[in-house]
Amino acid sequence: MFTGIVECTGEVESVRASESNLIFAIRSSLGPELKIDQSVSHNGVCLTVTSVDGQVHEVTAVAETLQRSNLGDWKAGSIVNLERCLRADGRLDGHIVQGHVDATGTISSVNDRNGSWELQIAHEPQSGITVSKGSVAVNGVSLTVVDSRADGFSVVIIPYTWEFTNLSSLRPGAVVNLEFDILGKYMQKLMERD
């Protein structure tokens, strides 16, 4: 489990195929602190560390993960948001993020708001639900929804988040990983039963 508060970004050094899987080698300042079998959020996707060598760690994404996320688009040089799992004795600064991406969305627009940035994000209506002032994870970053629609939503990014995550590199047409709020997902499932 994660909070959506990104610790740092990493850079993909290499991508190699292994049957239907992709293995990513990622360089970051977290590398020396990681250990094999540890869960780490990569752009909001929970992946298990399979090897560590100094500042470089490796993770494997299976076919299901590649279909549901933007990881299949990663290449050497891609910048990735990283967060280690939540410690039981830590604060929950963002919101509950499982690292299980529900769907991808597409950036419709990026608007400079004179000190902050507004992202408009479109997604398929059946992907999930958002509510105004509710939570959503975009590329693993915990954000507050400003405006909510059945087929998308907007968020506003503060300067700190803009500077220290990969959200500042997004342009219209970019594909992002979306994880909708777990409480909303349970409510949606309960309502579908009636």
Secondary structure, 3 states (H helix, E strand, C coil): CECCCCCEEEEEEEEEEECCEEEEEEECCCHHHCCCCCEEEECCEEEEEEEEECCEEEEEECHHHHHHCCHHHCCCCCEEEEEECCCCCCCCCCCCECCCCCEEEEEEEEEECCCCEEEEEECCHHHCCCCCCCEEEECCEEEEEEEEECCEEEEEECHHHHHHCHHHHCCCCCEEEEEECHHHHHHHHHHHHC
